[in-house]
Amino acid sequence: MSSFDPNLLPYFNPSVERRVCLITGGNSGLGYYTVLHLYLHGYVVYLAGRSQQRVQNAIELLKKEAAARRTKYTHAQLGKRFLGSLHLLQIDLLSLDSVEQAAKEFRQKEKCLHLLVLNAGIMAVPYGTTVDRFEVQLQTSYVSHFLLTDRLLGLMTSVESDEQDPRIIFVSSVGHWFAPFHFSLDYQFDYFPNIIFTLFRYGMAKCAGIHFVKSLARRHPSVLAVAVHPGIVLNTNLFSHLTHLPLIGTLFWVFFQIFDWLLGVSNEEGSYASVRCALSDGVDRPADNGKYYTTFGLEMTPSPVANNTVYADETWAWTVRQLDDRGHTIETL
Ligand SMILES: NC(=O)c1ccc[n+]([C@@H]2O[C@H](COP(=O)([O-])OP(=O)(O)OC[C@H]3O[C@@H](n4cnc5c(N)ncnc54)[C@H](OP(=O)(O)O)[C@@H]3O)[C@@H](O)[C@H]2O)c1
């Protein structure tokens, strides 16, 4: 168990320095706790989600949870620890048009972006393609986040701050090891049985995200870009598809509970890798740009495939070409 303590990370006073974060998938699971800590540390946080209702409900709960935690602060701590604010941003990562619309709306609302947390994802779902003709896991976790980053990077590179540099965190997974040794985003892995090949598709999406931050670090060194594996966190909605399968779903549920008991961390602990990379002065440019961090924010080497810069370049070129073919020309990246 790590001795990581989020209360030791820097606090920002939003009335002196307004620091803005956009996070995808902040309404549940690990993302929820990432938002909680950023909010408690003074960040203005935009929760970008597809369900207005779920995001609004999460915002209400987050406000209550933050207020409860602040009752435990001492008088001196209350004078130094400032609450930020929470806002809804509508986005559906399964649609590139929705990503464009969300980015446009955000640019109208904010002049700067200090922190972009690319957290949303889905896992182990059946093979399917989006309206934009990408595999669903690939678009949710990776392609839409690539486009979103392109549309918002201008707000990050224009940040003038004597505090921390702007940061991008891609929430990857240890599952990136499932990406095949000969890597190409052209592989669809639409084979039977889904239970095996869906993991290959998940692995490809999460590996592409690590390639993405490695390329970002080289191409845009003024922004700190890192990837994280949050930990094994089996009580989030990520596993819902498997645990709701008829009959075998119960077996999955039992297996996950045992696995969780042996190796898992709580939902809140699962947020710590992102929270540390977002707030810590110990993660910094240029030394840490493009790195991969695991549970509790410990540095780790990703798989050889994820670490391969030739593959990273190919992933980048593939994504730019595919987005261009669909009328979403990359402008900034
Ligand atoms: N849990 C783990 O053990 C684990 C391990 C490694 C990596 N991760 C990664 O950690 C991240 C968070 O996962 P989690 O475990 O916290 O799962 P979760 O509770 O299911 O959270 C996923 C979030 O992504 C959002 N999302 C999914 N599809 C979306 C879409 N089309 N548009 C916008 N938002 C969408 C979900 O929104 P809705 O509520 O609207 O569905 C939800 O807020 C994921 O990227 C996952 O791959 C998790």
The ligand as a Gaussian input file, in Angstrom:
#p B3LYP/6-31G(d) Opt

LIG

0 1
 N      -11.274000       0.261000     -13.355000
 C      -10.096000      -0.246000     -13.680000
 O       -9.649000      -1.257000     -13.113000
 C       -9.253000       0.410000     -14.742000
 C       -7.988000      -0.117000     -14.991000
 C       -7.217000       0.470000     -15.970000
 C       -7.690000       1.559000     -16.670000
 N       -8.926000       2.057000     -16.421000
 C       -9.395000       3.200000     -17.208000
 O       -9.842000       4.201000     -16.337000
 C      -10.812000       5.018000     -17.011000
 C      -12.020000       5.216000     -16.103000
 O      -12.639000       3.956000     -15.945000
 P      -13.523000       3.565000     -14.665000
 O      -13.004000       2.277000     -14.171000
 O      -13.652000       4.712000     -13.756000
 O      -14.918000       3.219000     -15.398000
 P      -16.346000       3.931000     -15.382000
 O      -16.855000       4.110000     -14.023000
 O      -17.153000       3.139000     -16.358000
 O      -16.037000       5.370000     -15.995000
 C      -15.944000       5.576000     -17.375000
 C      -16.388000       6.982000     -17.682000
 O      -16.258000       7.179000     -19.104000
 C      -17.468000       7.762000     -19.556000
 N      -17.749000       7.455000     -20.947000
 C      -17.846000       6.233000     -21.518000
 N      -18.216000       6.361000     -22.811000
 C      -18.352000       7.678000     -23.065000
 C      -18.728000       8.435000     -24.196000
 N      -19.067000       7.862000     -25.360000
 N      -18.744000       9.791000     -24.091000
 C      -18.427000      10.387000     -22.930000
 N      -18.092000       9.736000     -21.807000
 C      -18.061000       8.384000     -21.878000
 C      -18.532000       7.169000     -18.665000
 O      -19.720000       7.952000     -18.750000
 P      -21.167000       7.305000     -18.509000
 O      -21.382000       7.329000     -17.026000
 O      -22.077000       8.227000     -19.251000
 O      -21.143000       5.922000     -19.071000
 C      -17.854000       7.237000     -17.319000
 O      -17.979000       8.513000     -16.753000
 C      -11.139000       4.312000     -18.316000
 O      -10.452000       4.909000     -19.389000
 C      -10.597000       2.905000     -18.088000
 O      -10.236000       2.269000     -19.287000
 C       -9.733000       1.505000     -15.452000

